Amino acid sequence: MLIHPLITRTLLGAMLVASLGLGAVWADDDHEKARRALEAGEVMSLRTVLDQVERDYPGQVIEVELDREDGRWVYEIKLIRAGGGVLELELDARDGTVLKLKGRDVRPR
């Protein structure tokens, strides 16, 4: 999977965190909560989630976030597809279930 060259500094930092299998989070406290969630098996690693997204919705990842929403961890992933359209996905971080899709041509491969 190619990463879009306009990745923000935040995403680059998140990728470093992801290399440890922790996912992308923004505040130190959130980082620690996400690390504990991964260790407790509450979230899938970012690598696993990105592999699933690439398989089902190929494109260039331009943004990744891991947030806590309504008591559950959610990966929010934005990517550019082959035709240039932007696709935004929200996935349950525990099992990778797609919760929301937004964009053009949202069909999986």
C-alpha positions as CSV (number, residue, x, y, z in Angstrom):
1,M,0.0,0.0,0.0
2,L,1.4,3.4,-0.9
3,I,1.0,6.3,1.5
4,H,0.0,9.6,0.0
5,P,2.9,12.1,0.0
6,L,1.0,14.9,1.7
7,I,0.7,13.0,5.0
8,T,0.6,15.5,7.9
9,R,3.2,15.6,10.6
10,T,0.6,14.2,13.0
11,L,0.1,11.1,10.8
12,L,3.8,10.6,10.6
13,G,4.0,10.5,14.3
14,A,1.0,8.2,14.4
15,M,2.8,5.9,12.0
16,L,5.7,5.7,14.4
17,V,3.2,4.7,17.1
18,A,1.6,2.3,14.7
19,S,4.9,0.6,14.2
20,L,4.6,-0.4,17.8
21,G,1.1,-1.7,17.0
22,L,-0.7,1.0,18.9
23,G,-2.6,2.9,16.3
24,A,-3.0,6.7,15.7
25,V,-3.9,8.8,18.7
26,W,-3.3,12.5,19.3
27,A,-2.9,13.3,23.0
28,D,-0.5,11.7,25.5
29,D,-3.4,10.5,27.7
30,D,-5.2,9.1,24.6
31,H,-2.0,7.4,23.5
32,E,-1.7,5.6,26.9
33,K,-5.4,4.6,26.8
34,A,-5.0,3.2,23.2
35,R,-1.9,1.3,24.2
36,R,-3.7,-0.3,27.2
37,A,-6.7,-1.1,24.9
38,L,-4.4,-2.9,22.4
39,E,-2.7,-4.8,25.2
40,A,-6.1,-5.8,26.6
41,G,-7.3,-7.0,23.2
42,E,-9.9,-4.2,22.9
43,V,-8.5,-3.0,19.6
44,M,-6.9,-4.6,16.6
45,S,-3.4,-3.3,15.6
46,L,-3.3,-0.6,13.0
47,R,-1.4,-2.9,10.7
48,T,-4.2,-5.4,10.8
49,V,-6.8,-2.8,10.1
50,L,-4.9,-1.2,7.2
51,D,-4.4,-4.7,5.7
52,Q,-8.2,-5.2,5.8
53,V,-8.9,-1.8,4.3
54,E,-6.4,-2.3,1.5
55,R,-7.9,-5.6,0.7
56,D,-11.5,-4.4,0.6
57,Y,-11.1,-0.7,-0.4
58,P,-7.7,-0.2,-2.2
59,G,-6.3,3.3,-2.3
60,Q,-3.8,5.6,-0.7
61,V,-4.2,6.2,3.0
62,I,-4.0,9.9,3.8
63,E,-5.3,10.0,7.4
64,V,-5.8,7.6,10.3
65,E,-7.3,8.3,13.7
66,L,-8.2,6.1,16.6
67,D,-11.0,7.6,18.8
68,R,-13.2,6.5,21.6
69,E,-16.9,7.1,20.5
70,D,-19.9,6.1,22.6
71,G,-17.9,3.7,24.7
72,R,-16.1,1.9,21.8
73,W,-12.8,2.4,20.0
74,V,-13.2,3.4,16.3
75,Y,-10.6,3.7,13.6
76,E,-11.4,6.5,11.2
77,I,-9.5,6.1,7.9
78,K,-9.5,8.4,4.9
79,L,-8.1,7.3,1.6
80,I,-7.9,8.3,-2.1
81,R,-9.2,5.7,-4.5
82,A,-7.8,5.0,-8.0
83,G,-10.3,7.3,-9.7
84,G,-9.3,10.2,-7.4
85,G,-12.4,10.0,-5.1
86,V,-11.9,10.3,-1.3
87,L,-13.4,7.5,0.8
88,E,-13.9,7.9,4.6
89,L,-14.4,4.7,6.6
90,E,-15.2,4.2,10.3
91,L,-14.4,0.7,11.6
92,D,-15.0,-0.9,14.9
93,A,-11.5,-1.1,16.3
94,R,-12.2,-4.4,18.1
95,D,-13.2,-6.5,15.1
96,G,-12.8,-4.3,12.0
97,T,-16.6,-4.1,11.2
98,V,-17.3,-1.2,8.9
99,L,-19.6,1.2,10.8
100,K,-19.8,4.0,8.3
101,L,-18.7,4.7,4.7
102,K,-18.7,8.1,3.1
103,G,-17.6,9.1,-0.4
104,R,-18.0,8.1,-4.1
105,D,-17.9,4.5,-5.2
106,V,-18.1,3.0,-1.7
107,R,-18.4,-0.5,-2.9
108,P,-15.7,-2.9,-1.7
109,R,-13.4,-4.5,-4.2
